[in-house]
Every structure is written in C-alpha cells, then in structure tokens.
C-alpha cells in the first residue's frame, strides 16, 4: 500500500469528539457550577463571574460603578454640584458647578477619599483633583498661537 492510499486519521475530528464527550472539570472559580456533561446549560451569572475573574476586570467594574452610582456614593446634595470626570492611576478628577463648591470639596478631600473607598470597594482612588466650572474659552479649533489674546489679536 502506498502512503497516499492509506486513510489518515482526522485529528481535528478526534479532538472534537474527545472534547464533546468529556466531563467538564471544575475550575474553582467563584460562582462556577459543576456540570455532568458539556451540553448542560450554565447560569449566565456564573459565566459572567468566571469571565470577570479570569480577565481581572473587578477593579474596572468597581471604577465604572463609581461613576454610575456617584449620587449614592457621595450623597444627593454633593452629587448635584459635582461630577466625576476621570479616574486614572488613582487620581479621581471631579468638576464642580461653582468655585465655592470646589473650595468646599478641597477642604474635605481626606473625608471624601475615605467615603469613596468605603462606598465603592475595589475602585482605586488615592487622591482627588477638584476643578471649578469651565470658563469660556476663545480657542477655536486645534491650532492656536501661544501668547495670542484671542479674537482681539487681529485688531491692531
């Protein structure tokens, strides 16, 4: 018999059959369930918990929930006058509606960091940057000139 006439085993088909017939092993992940067969359905909650744990998304989800749950974290009065803008490398940037609220938040930074860390566990907030309201800007577009006085620089 020549090599061409011999029927070679289909490795992909054999691997699929082995995978299909095997019993799924427990991966010791929070919320994972043991299944008798691969065809048995899993609860969506256990699948999502497994994905979050495997991909190390817990901190990112905690930081995202800090932004969505801002009012419940800091209280309704403070949330009415402040908005979280960004959280990068432990620095939470917050913008306020007035300069008076910016001064007030600056005075209570330590308490606010403690409150945020207790209310949003997993979110890494080490320090705060408090910004006042945005002032109107004369800049238009991406190209500006250093030292220019805005629209008045063309009227000599």
C-alpha positions in Angstrom: 0.0 0.0 0.0 1.2 3.4 -0.8 1.1 6.3 1.6 -1.5 8.2 -0.5 -3.9 5.3 -0.5 -3.8 5.0 3.3 -6.5 6.8 5.2 -5.0 9.2 7.7 -6.9 9.9 10.9 -8.7 13.3 11.1 -7.1 14.8 14.2 -9.5 17.7 14.4 -12.5 15.4 14.3 -10.9 13.2 17.0 -10.2 16.2 19.2 -13.7 17.4 18.8 -15.2 14.1 19.8 -12.9 13.9 22.9 -13.9 17.4 23.9 -17.6 16.7 23.3 -17.7 13.6 25.4 -15.5 14.7 28.3 -16.8 15.8 31.7 -16.2 19.5 32.4 -13.8 19.9 35.2 -14.4 22.4 37.9 -12.2 25.5 37.6 -12.6 26.6 41.3 -14.0 30.0 40.2 -16.5 31.9 42.4 -20.0 31.1 41.3 -19.0 28.3 38.9 -21.1 25.3 38.8 -20.2 21.7 38.2 -21.9 20.2 35.2 -22.2 16.5 34.4 -21.9 17.0 30.7 -20.7 19.8 28.4 -24.2 20.1 26.9 -25.7 21.0 30.3 -26.5 24.8 30.5 -24.9 27.2 32.9 -26.4 30.1 34.6 -25.5 33.4 32.9 -24.4 34.8 36.3 -21.8 32.1 36.8 -20.4 32.6 33.3 -20.1 36.4 33.8 -18.4 35.9 37.2 -16.0 33.5 35.6 -15.1 36.0 32.8 -14.7 38.9 35.2 -12.4 36.8 37.4 -10.3 35.3 34.6 -9.8 38.7 32.9 -9.2 40.6 36.1 -12.0 43.1 35.5 -13.1 43.6 39.1 -11.3 46.9 39.6 -12.5 48.3 36.2 -16.1 47.4 37.1 -15.8 48.9 40.5 -14.4 52.1 39.0 -17.2 52.2 36.4 -19.8 51.7 39.1 -18.3 54.7 41.0 -19.3 56.9 38.1 -22.7 55.5 37.6 -23.5 55.4 41.3 -22.0 58.8 42.1 -25.1 60.1 43.9 -25.4 57.1 46.2 -21.6 57.3 47.0 -21.3 60.9 47.9 -24.9 61.9 48.7 -27.5 63.8 46.7 -26.5 67.3 47.7 -22.8 66.8 46.8 -23.7 64.9 43.6 -26.0 67.8 42.5 -22.9 70.1 42.5 -20.1 67.8 41.4 -19.4 65.3 38.6 -16.6 62.8 38.4 -14.7 63.3 35.1 -11.9 60.7 35.1 -10.1 58.1 37.2 -6.5 57.5 36.1 -3.8 55.9 38.2 -5.7 56.5 41.5 -6.4 60.2 40.7 -10.1 61.0 40.6 -10.8 64.3 38.8 -14.1 65.9 39.9 -15.6 69.0 38.4 -17.9 71.3 40.4 -20.6 73.7 39.5 -19.1 76.7 41.2 -15.8 77.9 42.7 -17.4 77.8 46.2 -18.2 74.1 45.8 -14.6 73.5 44.6 -13.2 75.2 47.7 -15.6 73.1 49.9 -14.6 69.8 48.3 -10.9 70.7 48.6 -11.4 71.3 52.4 -12.9 67.8 52.8 -10.6 65.8 50.5 -9.5 63.3 53.1 -13.0 62.6 54.2 -14.2 62.3 50.6 -11.5 59.8 49.7 -12.4 57.7 52.8 -16.1 57.8 51.9 -15.4 56.8 48.3 -13.1 53.9 49.3 -15.8 52.6 51.7 -18.7 53.0 49.3 -17.0 51.7 46.2 -14.8 48.8 47.3 -12.4 47.8 44.6 -12.1 51.2 43.0 -8.6 52.5 43.4 -9.0 56.2 44.5 -5.9 57.5 46.3 -6.2 61.3 45.7 -8.6 63.8 44.3 -8.2 66.7 41.8 -11.1 69.2 42.2 -11.8 71.5 39.3 -14.1 74.6 39.3 -16.5 75.3 36.5 -15.2 75.8 33.0 -14.5 79.4 32.0 -15.4 80.5 28.4 -12.6 79.9 26.0 -11.6 81.9 22.9 -9.8 79.0 21.4 -11.4 77.7 18.3 -10.1 74.6 16.7 -6.9 72.7 17.3 -4.4 75.4 16.1 -3.7 78.2 18.5 -0.9 80.7 18.9 1.0 81.0 22.3 0.6 84.4 23.8 -2.3 85.3 21.5 -5.1 87.4 23.0 -8.0 85.6 21.3 -10.1 87.4 18.7 -8.6 90.8 19.7 -5.1 89.9 18.3 -6.2 90.6 14.7 -7.4 94.2 15.5 -4.3 96.4 15.7 
